[in-house]
């Protein structure tokens, strides 16, 4: 039996255009394209990206909390 869960994600970022941001986007897009070529579904990729963003947000929140204490 598969476990399922719902993940609602709201993203609020202050973004800036830069060459390094473009380079990161290109690298991530290339990797995602390779995964799709390997047969990974778009749904699985979206789930993985969402879970990664949530994890990164938690890491940032913990870092801020540690800095304030």
C-alpha positions, 0 to 999 in steps of 0.5 A: 500500500502506498502512503499518500500526502498532500503538499500545498506550497506557496512561494514568496521569494525576492528574486534578482536577475543575474548571470549566476541565477541564470546559470543555476536555472540552466543547470537545474533545467538540464538535470530535470530534462535528463531525468525526464529522458530517463523516464521519470514522470513530471509529477514525480519531478514536481513532488521532488522539487516541492519537497526540496523547497520545503526542506530548504525553507526549513533549513533557512528558518532553523539558521535564522532561529540559531542566529537570533539566539 
